[in-house]
Amino acid sequence: MAEQDAYEYAGDFKTNKQPRWLPALYIHWLKLFPEPFKWIVVPGLFELEDEQVQIEKIVLTAFQMLDLLDIKKTEKMFMPHRLT
């Protein structure tokens, strides 16, 4: 695996189901893709801190990038499991 590039690794995964534990996890996540994301909140686990992250700039940049994509590329961006 350490000597494979991303395409070789993906090909080995799709063809040979390697590594063995990953296909079951992949299939499980495929079933969850259509469901809306649900936050997991454990009170007191983390404290909120102001990290000075420029959220507005990140969101604006993401929307600018999405504006550059055609419909097919946009679909692949949001539904990566449909790359076949």
Secondary structure, DSSP 8 states (H G I E B T S, - for coil): -TT--HHHHHHHHHHH--STTHHHHHHHHHHHTTS-------TTSS--------HHHHHHHHHHHHHTS-HHHHHHHH-GGG--
